[in-house]
């Protein structure tokens, strides 16, 4: 992919990448190995505050959950840009894992995960299309409603 083209797409869509978040515990935000970048799970943050905390099926709507997944996906891209020193080495998004904090009866995990998936396609086109896991969790770090982790193909 071309760094200039991707940055132009951000401008065209009126999207600003947040600063890359620091690790909150004993891990690295991204690890690159054998042509793949493994981005650690990102919880949606806005100005140091968790965006839409709580559980889907209780306090958090599907729309707010999808918005939170979109924000977490933006953070993933910020981590990738920081790790790769731009987007020139990014080839495509391979897999997206979306964990959704949800009540036991909540079944619309894919609708929430679409917030992340649609962002990747909107920004990256065909290279943003990916395999995906969307699953529920009883709780997530800092009370977040979603967590998004990504595996991406990168060139050396």
N, C-alpha and C positions, 0 to 999 in steps of 0.2 A: 504494500500500500504506500501511498505517497503522503508524507506528513503535511505538505502544503495543501493538498486536496482535502484531507480530513479536517484540518483546521479551518479551511474555507467552508466546509459543510457545517461545522459548528456555528460559524458566523451567520451563514445563510439561515439556519434554523433558530438563531437567537439563543443558543445554548452556551453557557460558560462552564467549563470544567472546574470543579472544586479543587482546592489544593490536595495533593495526595495525603491520605490519612496515615498517621503513624500507627505502628502495631500497638495494640492495647495489652499484649501479654508476651509470652516467650515464643515468638514466631517472627518470620519476615513477611512483609506485605506481598512480595512476589519472588518466586524462584524460577530461574530460567535454566533449562537443562535439555539437551538433545533435541533442540528445535521446538521446544514447547515452553510456554510461560504459564506457571501455576499461580493464579492470583488468590490470595487468602480471602476468606469470606469477609464481605463488607456489609456492615449494618448502616442503614441510611442516617446520615448526620447532616444537620444544618446549623452552622455557627456553633458547633460544639454540643448541640442538643439532639437527642434521638428524635427522628421524624416519625410521627404517628405511632408512639409506643402502644403496646397492648396486644390483644389477640383478635384475629379475624374470627367472625362469628360472635363477637362480644362487643367491644368498644370500637373496633376498627372496621370501616367499610371496605368493600372490594376496591372501590375507586381510590381510597387513601392507601390501601395496601399496594396497589399497582403503582401509585405515585412514589411510594417508599422504595419499591423494587427498582423503579426508574432511577431514583437518586442513588441507590446502591450501585447500579450499573454504571452511572457516571463516575462514581468513585473508583470502580474497577478500571475504567478507561484512564482515569487520572494516575492510578498506580502503574498501569502499563506504560503510559507516556513517560512517567518519571523513571521507571526501571530501564526502559529501552532508549531513553534520551530522545524521544519523539516517536512518531508512528511509522517511520520508514521500514522498520524490521517486522512490523505486525503484518502477518499474512492473512489470518482469518481467526474468527472465534470458533472454537471446536465444540466446547461443551459449557453449558451454563447450569449451575445447580442453584435452585432457589428454595430455601427453607422458609416456611411460613408458620409463624406462631399462631396456632389456631385452637379453637375449642374442638372437642372430640367429634362433634357432628358437622363441622365445616368441611365442605367437599369441593370448593371452587379454587383450589390451589393454582390450577393452570391460568385462571383469569388474573390472579395476582401476579404470577410469574410473567405474564405477557407484558407487564410494565417494563421489565428488563429486556425481554426478547425483542419487543418492537423497537426499543431504543437502538439496539445493536444493528438491526436491519435498516432503520431510518438513517443512521449515520454511516454505516459501512456497506450498505447494499448487500449483494450476494455473499460477500466475505463476512457479513454479520450473521448469516443464517447458521444455525448450530443445532446440535443435539441438546436435549434438556432433561433435567430432573426437577420436578416441582413436588415437594412433599411437605407434610406437616411436622411440627415440633411442638412439644408442650411449653417450651420457653426458649428464648434466645438471649444472647448477651445484652446487658443494659436494658432489658425489657423491650427490645426491638421487635417489630412485627414481622420483619423479613431479614434474611441474610442471603447475599448473592456471592457465589464463588465461580471462577471461570478458568478454563484451560484454553489457551490460545496457541496457534501455530506461529512461530517466529523464525525469521532467517538470521543467519549469523553475520 
